[in-house]
Amino acid sequence: MERGNCGECKGCGLLSRASQEPVDFELENPLEARPGDRVSLRMPSGRLFHAYLLAFGLPVLAMPAGYLLGAYALAPLLHAGSQAVGVVLAILAGGLAFWGGLRLTGRLGLDPRMERVESYAGEASPAGPSGREG
């Protein structure tokens, strides 16, 4: 996705790549847009930071919590080296928290949505108010 006419919220620059690089999104396609079509996306106003917190903040909190749980609570019960159990549990907790955070952003409506088709591949403007002619 190119960032045409974007930059009002500066949200895509937060924790992301250089501002001139395209951004990839996976999202539902209710407008039945096809590859090459230009579409407008809508990000919930002021909620992008919340999406970042869920996707990246939860793992940051879960990894130390997983390490502490593994190193100080489970390792003595398993009679294992505290470092190894803590590291394994930290990695698992971080991965699960990242996966859960991404799913939660979708459930809370914090992900981008297609708003309208600006132009279809090979055309200058949309076919009409209802979308593609056919």
C-alpha positions in Angstrom: 0.0 0.0 0.0 1.4 3.4 -0.9 0.7 6.3 1.5 -1.1 8.7 -0.8 -2.7 11.7 0.9 -1.8 10.3 4.3 0.0 11.8 7.2 -2.7 13.4 9.3 -2.2 11.2 12.3 1.5 10.3 11.8 0.4 6.9 13.2 2.1 4.8 10.5 5.4 6.3 11.4 5.1 5.2 15.0 7.2 2.1 15.5 7.2 1.4 11.7 9.6 1.5 8.8 10.8 4.6 6.9 7.9 6.8 5.9 8.5 6.4 2.2 8.2 2.6 2.2 4.9 0.9 1.5 3.0 -0.6 4.4 1.4 -4.0 4.1 -2.0 -4.8 5.6 -4.2 -7.9 5.6 -7.8 -7.0 5.9 -11.3 -7.9 4.8 -12.3 -7.0 1.3 -16.0 -6.0 1.5 -15.7 -3.9 -1.6 -14.4 -6.8 -3.7 -11.3 -4.8 -4.7 -8.8 -6.6 -6.9 -5.0 -6.3 -7.2 -4.2 -3.0 -8.8 -7.3 -1.2 -7.6 -6.7 2.0 -5.5 -8.7 2.0 -2.3 -9.1 4.3 0.6 -8.4 2.8 4.0 -9.7 4.1 7.3 -7.9 3.8 10.6 -10.0 4.3 13.7 -9.3 7.9 14.8 -6.9 8.1 17.7 -6.9 4.3 18.2 -3.7 3.4 16.3 -1.7 3.8 19.4 -4.0 1.4 21.3 -3.4 -1.2 18.6 0.3 -0.8 18.9 0.1 -1.2 22.7 -1.9 -4.4 22.3 0.3 -5.9 19.6 3.7 -4.9 21.1 3.1 -3.9 24.7 1.5 -7.1 25.8 4.5 -9.2 24.7 6.9 -6.7 26.4 5.0 -7.3 29.6 4.5 -11.0 29.1 8.1 -11.9 28.5 9.5 -10.8 31.8 6.5 -12.2 33.6 7.0 -15.5 31.8 10.7 -15.5 32.8 10.0 -14.8 36.4 7.3 -17.4 36.6 9.5 -20.0 35.0 12.7 -19.1 36.8 11.3 -18.7 40.3 8.1 -20.7 40.5 8.3 -23.6 38.0 12.1 -24.3 38.0 12.3 -25.4 41.6 9.2 -27.6 41.1 10.8 -29.3 38.0 14.2 -29.5 39.6 15.7 -27.9 36.5 18.0 -25.0 35.9 16.1 -21.8 36.6 17.5 -19.9 33.6 16.4 -22.5 31.0 12.9 -22.8 32.2 12.6 -19.0 32.5 13.9 -18.4 29.0 11.6 -21.0 27.4 8.6 -19.7 29.3 9.5 -16.1 28.4 9.6 -16.9 24.7 6.3 -18.8 24.8 4.6 -16.0 26.8 5.9 -13.3 24.4 4.7 -15.3 21.3 1.3 -16.0 22.8 0.9 -12.4 23.9 1.8 -11.1 20.4 -0.7 -13.5 18.8 -3.4 -12.6 21.3 -2.7 -8.9 20.9 -3.1 -9.1 17.2 -6.4 -11.0 17.5 -7.6 -8.5 20.1 -6.9 -5.5 17.9 -9.2 -7.1 15.2 -12.0 -7.8 17.7 -11.9 -4.3 19.1 -12.1 -2.8 15.6 -8.6 -1.3 15.8 -7.5 -2.6 12.4 -7.7 -0.7 9.1 -10.9 -1.0 7.0 -11.6 -0.4 3.3 -13.7 2.7 2.9 -14.1 3.1 -0.8 -12.6 2.2 -4.2 -10.8 5.3 -5.6 -10.1 3.7 -9.0 -10.0 0.3 -10.6 -7.0 -1.2 -12.2 -6.8 0.4 -15.7 -9.5 2.9 -15.0 -9.4 6.6 -14.0 -12.4 6.5 -11.6 -14.8 4.1 -9.9 -17.5 2.4 -12.1 -20.3 3.9 -10.0 -21.7 4.3 -6.5 -22.3 0.6 -6.2 -18.8 -0.4 -7.2 -17.9 -2.6 -10.2 -20.3 -2.8 -13.1 -21.1 -6.3 -14.1 
